[in-house]
Amino acid sequence: MNNLYTAIVKKDGNWWIGWIEEIPGVNCQEPTREELMKSLGVTLKEALEFNRQEAIAAAGNDWQAEQIAI
């Protein structure tokens, strides 16, 4: 599956700051735009995996995974 997310980025003084629009709490700050984009990617992957594990734990036993397209 190839998901696309939107990075909102801006330069603020000597720093680049960015947020992933679709996932609250995924934000980073780096000295270069390139480093920021890499950092956002890593942080997004970690957040998605954390959310996945949290959902599975909350579901308990006998759960099913269903794909949803919007």
C-alpha positions as CSV (number, residue, x, y, z in Angstrom):
1,M,0.0,0.0,0.0
2,N,1.4,3.4,-1.0
3,N,-0.1,6.1,1.3
4,L,0.5,9.8,0.7
5,Y,0.5,12.4,3.4
6,T,0.8,16.2,3.4
7,A,3.8,17.9,5.0
8,I,3.2,21.5,6.0
9,V,6.6,23.1,6.1
10,K,8.0,26.5,6.7
11,K,11.3,28.2,7.5
12,D,11.4,30.0,10.9
13,G,14.6,31.8,11.5
14,N,17.4,29.3,11.2
15,W,15.1,26.3,11.5
16,W,12.7,24.4,9.2
17,I,9.6,23.3,11.0
18,G,6.9,20.9,9.7
19,W,3.7,19.1,10.5
20,I,2.0,16.1,8.9
21,E,-1.5,17.5,8.2
22,E,-3.4,14.3,8.5
23,I,-1.9,12.9,11.7
24,P,-2.0,15.1,14.9
25,G,1.2,15.2,16.9
26,V,3.5,14.4,14.0
27,N,5.8,17.5,13.8
28,C,9.5,18.1,13.6
29,Q,12.1,20.8,13.6
30,E,15.5,20.6,11.7
31,P,18.2,23.0,10.4
32,T,17.6,22.1,6.8
33,R,14.5,21.3,4.7
34,E,16.0,18.0,3.6
35,E,16.6,16.9,7.2
36,L,13.1,18.0,8.1
37,M,11.5,15.9,5.4
38,K,13.5,12.9,6.5
39,S,12.6,13.5,10.1
40,L,9.0,13.9,9.3
41,G,9.0,10.6,7.4
42,V,10.6,8.7,10.3
43,T,8.3,10.3,12.8
44,L,5.3,9.5,10.7
45,K,6.2,5.9,10.4
46,E,6.8,5.6,14.1
47,A,3.4,7.3,14.9
48,L,1.5,5.0,12.5
49,E,3.1,1.9,14.0
50,F,2.4,3.1,17.5
51,N,-1.2,3.8,16.6
52,R,-1.5,0.4,15.0
53,Q,-0.2,-1.4,18.1
54,E,-2.4,0.7,20.3
55,A,-5.5,-0.2,18.2
56,I,-4.7,-3.9,18.3
57,A,-4.2,-3.8,22.0
58,A,-7.5,-2.0,22.5
59,A,-9.3,-4.5,20.3
60,G,-8.3,-7.4,22.5
61,N,-9.0,-10.8,21.1
62,D,-10.9,-12.0,18.0
63,W,-10.5,-8.9,15.8
64,Q,-10.4,-8.4,12.1
65,A,-8.6,-5.8,10.0
66,E,-10.6,-4.1,7.2
67,Q,-9.2,-1.7,4.6
68,I,-11.1,1.6,4.1
69,A,-10.6,3.8,1.1
70,I,-11.7,7.4,1.2
